[in-house]
């Protein structure tokens, strides 16, 4: 990274985002069986930083090289997470029908992942403290209980869609309980976060509704605290208003539900379709934690990050990044960067040097808790049922979303339990 005044250009002019036409839609990456094809295509034309389209009329820079991704993540002095920094606001912003309105909002969001500097530090500390206070044993016991409850519902059938009936339900049950909701409000929270993630025309309205839902919970917990995240955050001296607590809880609900669902689903899919992977897992040559890390390396749930925004004009990989330009970090591309990856999956065994949990001031606040939940979810279904994928692997389809990579369906069959006399 260099300022525009420092880079010798040998008579050439660096590319500007506003000058590029016929952009590739970024959503293509998540829908491909191997997103690496998309990144290789872009890199052949543009290098490690390429212009892409988030939706029609909304361009952004896609950062694909692992070293550059690390640089951007660690440098909040140059790359802000606050969407108010986006230069598109000065050009009229987004239409009312845009699904990106929650991502590029002009309204201040009081959560650590939408703020920088001193404000980010003040809001991040309560979140770190709240997860530190969580009992891992209690969390694990609840996850096992929820997993067994779900399996009980479909095991007699001999078939199920593990995406619809298992992988997408466990995170919602666990995180809703962790935040402090009863099952009914937890279901509503889950539905709203899915609407936000879907990026449809009602995504912005869903954010308003979930803010109201969470603010109501915070008000109740200030009067009647319990052992949950809402109570811990509301009691923290760094939190000055209920709005700050509600915005922080939304990030937990949004990120937790989506990434955990995708992580569990991806691990199950890889186990069911990759004989080398499942053989090493069941043969005891790698344990489940290492197997789950291999998923993060090969097909990370968080395929792209929410945008960062340049605070000033800079040059990055020969591209002129103007102040306010959005930069999306391609986590999948960074983890599979051919400049860093030998192609031998054994090189990754025991290594957690992937970028899936982020790094720097905006790294994931609860990687250990996430691992406990995902590991128990995968472990429980594999222990209780001998599942087999019901469709050929080349018929597995993928959700077309900007931020998360997950299969649409995981239809499986398994022998029903034998009832003895």
C-alpha positions, 0 to 999 in steps of 0.5 A, spaced: 500 500 500 502 506 498 499 513 497 498 516 490 504 521 490 509 515 492 508 510 487 512 511 480 507 509 474 512 509 469 507 513 465 501 509 466 495 511 470 492 507 475 485 504 474 480 508 477 473 504 479 469 510 476 472 508 469 471 501 469 465 498 465 462 491 464 463 489 471 463 482 473 457 481 479 460 478 485 455 474 487 457 469 481 463 466 486 458 463 491 454 460 486 460 456 483 462 449 485 469 452 486 469 459 487 476 459 485 474 459 478 471 466 479 477 469 482 482 466 477 478 469 472 479 476 475 486 475 477 488 474 470 485 480 468 486 485 474 491 482 479 490 481 486 485 487 486 479 487 481 473 491 480 466 488 481 459 489 481 455 488 488 449 489 485 447 493 478 450 500 479 454 499 485 461 497 484 466 495 489 474 493 489 475 486 491 481 484 494 483 477 493 491 476 495 492 473 502 497 478 504 493 484 501 487 482 505 491 481 512 494 488 510 487 491 509 484 488 515 489 490 520 489 497 518 483 501 520 487 508 520 486 507 512 480 502 511 474 504 515 468 499 517 463 505 518 459 505 511 458 513 512 465 513 509 462 510 502 463 516 497 456 513 494 452 517 499 454 524 495 451 521 489 445 520 492 446 513 495 442 507 493 434 506 491 429 504 496 429 497 493 436 496 494 438 490 498 444 493 500 441 499 504 443 495 510 450 494 508 451 502 505 447 505 511 448 512 512 445 512 519 450 511 524 450 504 527 453 503 534 456 496 533 464 495 533 464 492 526 461 498 524 465 503 527 473 505 528 478 507 533 476 509 540 469 508 539 470 501 536 474 500 542 469 502 547 464 498 543 468 492 542 470 491 549 463 489 552 462 484 547 469 480 548 467 481 556 460 478 555 463 472 551 469 471 556 463 470 561 459 465 558 460 458 561 463 453 555 460 447 559 453 450 559 453 452 552 456 445 550 450 442 554 445 446 551 447 445 544 447 437 545 440 438 547 438 442 541 441 437 536 438 431 539 431 434 540 432 436 532 434 429 530 429 426 534 424 429 530 426 426 523 430 420 525 424 415 524 423 418 517 430 415 514 431 421 510 431 429 512 434 435 509 440 437 513 440 444 511 433 446 512 432 441 518 438 441 522 444 446 520 440 452 519 436 451 526 441 449 531 445 456 530 438 460 531 436 456 537 443 456 541 444 464 539 437 466 541 438 462 547 445 465 548 442 472 547 436 471 552 430 470 547 425 465 548 423 460 542 418 464 539 422 471 539 428 467 537 424 464 531 422 471 529 429 474 530 432 468 526 427 470 520 429 477 520 436 476 520 435 471 514 431 477 511 437 482 512 442 477 509 438 475 503 439 482 501 432 483 498 428 489 497 425 488 505 432 488 508 432 495 510 425 494 513 428 488 517 433 491 520 428 496 523 424 491 526 430 487 529 432 493 532 426 494 535 425 487 537 432 487 541 431 494 544 425 491 547 429 485 550 435 490 553 429 494 556 427 488 560 434 485 562 436 492 565 430 491 570 431 483 570 438 481 568 439 474 567 445 470 565 445 472 558 449 476 553 443 482 553 444 482 560 452 482 560 452 487 555 447 492 558 450 492 565 457 493 562 460 500 563 462 502 556 455 501 554 452 508 554 445 507 551 440 501 550 441 502 542 448 500 543 447 494 546 441 492 541 446 494 535 451 489 538 446 484 539 444 484 532 451 483 530 451 477 534 445 474 531 446 476 524 454 473 524 452 467 528 446 465 525 449 465 518 456 463 519 455 457 524 449 455 519 454 455 513 460 452 517 456 446 520 453 445 513 459 445 509 463 440 514 457 435 513 457 436 506 465 435 505 464 429 510 459 426 505 462 427 499 469 427 499 472 420 501 479 422 503 476 427 508 471 422 511 476 417 511 481 421 515 476 423 519 473 416 521 480 413 521 482 417 526 488 420 522 485 427 523 480 429 529 474 433 528 477 440 530 482 439 524 477 437 519 473 443 521 479 447 520 480 444 513 473 446 511 475 453 513 481 453 509 478 449 503 471 452 502 470 458 508 463 459 510 464 467 510 466 467 502 466 475 503 467 480 508 462 486 509 465 492 505 471 496 508 472 504 505 478 507 504 479 513 508 484 517 503 486 516 496 491 510 495 494 505 490 493 498 492 496 493 487 496 498 481 489 500 482 487 507 484 483 507 490 479 513 491 477 516 498 470 512 500 471 507 495 468 500 498 473 494 498 470 487 499 475 482 502 475 475 498 476 470 504 475 464 500 480 467 495 485 469 500 485 462 504 486 458 497 491 464 494 495 459 490 501 464 492 500 461 499 497 454 498 501 448 496 495 444 494 496 439 499 491 439 504 495 436 509 499 442 510 493 445 513 492 440 518 493 443 525 494 450 522 489 456 523 492 461 519 486 462 515 483 468 514 476 465 516 475 469 523 479 475 521 485 478 524 486 485 527 481 490 530 475 487 527 477 479 528 471 475 530 470 476 538 468 469 539 471 463 535 472 459 540 464 459 542 463 458 535 467 452 534 464 449 540 457 450 537 459 447 530 463 441 533 458 439 537 452 439 531 457 435 526 459 430 532 452 429 534 449 427 527 455 423 525 454 419 531 447 418 531 445 417 524 449 413 518 447 419 513 448 418 506 447 424 501 441 423 497 443 426 490 450 426 486 455 431 489 455 435 482 447 436 483 449 440 490 447 447 488 449 453 492 446 459 495 447 466 491 449 471 496 454 476 497 457 474 504 456 467 505 457 460 502 453 454 503 449 449 500 441 450 498 439 443 500 443 437 504 438 431 502 440 425 506 438 418 507 439 413 513 437 407 516 431 408 521 433 406 528 431 399 530 426 398 536 427 392 540 422 388 544 
